[in-house]
Amino acid sequence: MAEFHRNVAKVIDAGRALGVDVVPRSYPQGAKTARDAADAIGVEVGQIVKSLIFGVAGDASEGEPELVLAYVSGSNQLDESKLASAAGGRKCRRVDADTVRAATGFPIGGVPPFGHDTPLQIFIDPDLLQYDEVWAAAGTWNDVFPIDPARLAEASGGTVTDLRRT
């Protein structure tokens, strides 16, 4: 068995616990965008799962925003108001890299569908479900793995809801 980065090993183990066989592929050049990832893998950009962490709040009188995770098709842009509404809030904002790592245990660009350090509400772009296979981060910005999008939703415990900016 190949030796994997500790983050990738964590994702493989988390997948195994959920009945998902995570078979990572490494792209040493990494991928800064969904288009880069799709080109490297040889798939449509819509098959790339963008993992986006946001803080959702109800109003200014409330405490810290709740962190939520959105899985968005690489061909779509996230509508922040739709995400806030789905999460039971009124507004949301993207959080910084330190917050992402503290909540998930993974860096921006490497956040996988499962294996996070803290439980998060997860919301899934239904456009991902049109594909037989999508590609998600496997713990680093260089490693990805294929997964059936229905299994992605099931294994992550995510809620499928419209998130696309129109």
C-alpha positions in Angstrom: 0.0 0.0 0.0 1.3 3.4 -0.9 2.2 5.8 1.9 -0.1 8.8 2.0 0.0 12.2 3.7 -1.5 12.0 7.2 -4.5 14.0 6.0 -5.2 11.6 3.2 -4.8 8.7 5.5 -7.4 10.3 7.8 -9.9 10.7 4.9 -9.3 7.0 3.8 -10.0 5.9 7.4 -13.1 8.1 7.7 -14.4 6.8 4.4 -13.8 3.2 5.5 -15.8 3.8 8.7 -18.7 5.1 6.5 -18.4 2.2 4.0 -16.8 4.4 1.3 -13.7 3.2 -0.5 -11.5 6.3 -0.9 -9.0 5.8 -3.6 -7.0 9.0 -3.8 -5.1 10.3 -6.8 -2.3 12.8 -6.3 -1.6 15.8 -8.5 1.7 17.2 -7.3 1.1 20.5 -9.2 -2.1 21.0 -7.1 -5.2 22.8 -8.4 -5.9 26.4 -7.6 -9.3 26.4 -9.3 -12.0 23.9 -10.2 -11.0 24.3 -13.8 -7.4 23.4 -13.0 -8.6 20.3 -11.1 -11.0 19.2 -13.9 -8.2 19.6 -16.5 -5.7 17.6 -14.4 -8.2 14.8 -13.8 -9.8 14.9 -17.3 -13.4 15.5 -16.3 -16.0 18.2 -16.7 -15.6 21.2 -14.3 -19.0 20.5 -12.9 -17.7 17.2 -11.5 -15.4 19.0 -9.2 -16.7 19.3 -5.6 -15.8 22.8 -4.2 -15.8 22.6 -0.4 -16.7 26.1 1.0 -16.9 26.9 4.7 -19.1 29.8 5.8 -20.2 31.3 9.0 -24.0 31.7 9.2 -25.7 34.2 11.5 -29.3 35.2 12.2 -28.7 38.8 13.2 -26.2 41.1 14.9 -27.6 40.3 18.4 -26.5 36.7 18.1 -23.2 35.3 19.2 -20.6 33.6 17.0 -21.8 32.5 13.6 -22.4 28.8 13.0 -19.9 27.2 10.7 -21.4 25.3 7.8 -20.0 23.5 4.8 -21.3 23.7 1.3 -20.4 21.3 -1.5 -20.8 23.2 -4.8 -20.4 22.0 -8.3 -17.2 23.4 -9.9 -19.3 25.0 -12.6 -21.4 27.0 -10.2 -21.0 29.9 -7.9 -22.5 29.8 -4.4 -25.5 32.1 -3.6 -24.7 33.1 -0.1 -28.2 34.1 0.7 -29.5 30.6 -0.3 -26.9 29.0 2.0 -27.8 31.2 4.9 -31.4 30.5 4.5 -30.8 26.7 4.2 -28.8 26.8 7.4 -31.5 28.8 9.2 -29.8 32.1 9.2 -30.1 35.4 7.5 -26.6 36.1 6.3 -23.3 34.3 5.9 -19.7 35.1 5.2 -16.7 33.1 4.1 -14.3 32.4 6.9 -10.5 32.5 7.0 -8.0 29.7 6.4 -7.2 29.3 10.2 -10.9 28.9 11.0 -11.3 26.3 8.2 -8.4 24.3 9.5 -9.5 24.6 13.2 -13.0 23.4 12.3 -12.2 20.6 9.9 -8.6 19.7 10.5 -7.8 20.3 6.8 -6.5 23.2 4.8 -8.6 25.3 2.3 -8.5 23.4 -1.0 -8.2 20.1 0.8 -11.4 19.9 2.8 -12.9 16.4 2.2 -16.6 15.4 2.5 -16.1 13.6 5.8 -13.5 13.1 8.5 -13.7 16.6 10.0 -12.5 17.4 13.5 -15.9 19.0 14.4 -19.4 18.1 13.1 -20.7 20.7 10.6 -24.0 21.1 8.9 -23.4 20.2 5.3 -25.3 21.4 2.3 -24.9 19.9 -1.2 -25.5 21.6 -4.6 -28.0 19.3 -6.4 -26.2 19.9 -9.7 -23.5 17.5 -8.5 -26.1 14.7 -8.6 -26.4 14.8 -12.4 -23.0 13.1 -12.7 -22.2 9.4 -12.2 -19.0 10.4 -10.5 -17.7 13.6 -8.9 -14.2 14.4 -7.5 -13.7 15.6 -3.9 -10.6 16.7 -2.0 -8.9 14.0 -0.1 -7.3 16.1 2.7 -4.7 18.2 0.8 -4.9 20.5 -2.2 -2.9 17.9 -4.2 -5.1 14.8 -3.5 -8.6 14.0 -4.8 -10.8 11.0 -5.0 -13.8 10.0 -7.1 -17.2 9.3 -5.5 -20.7 8.7 -6.6 -22.6 11.9 -5.7 -25.4 10.0 -4.0 -22.9 8.3 -1.8 -21.3 11.7 -1.2 -24.6 13.0 0.1 -25.2 9.9 2.2 -21.8 9.6 3.7 -21.4 13.3 4.5 -24.8 13.5 6.0 -25.4 16.5 3.8 -28.7 18.1 2.8 -29.2 18.5 -0.9 -30.5 22.0 -1.5 -30.3 24.7 -4.2 -27.2 26.7 -3.6 -26.4 28.0 -7.1 -26.2 31.7 -7.9 -28.4 32.6 -10.8 
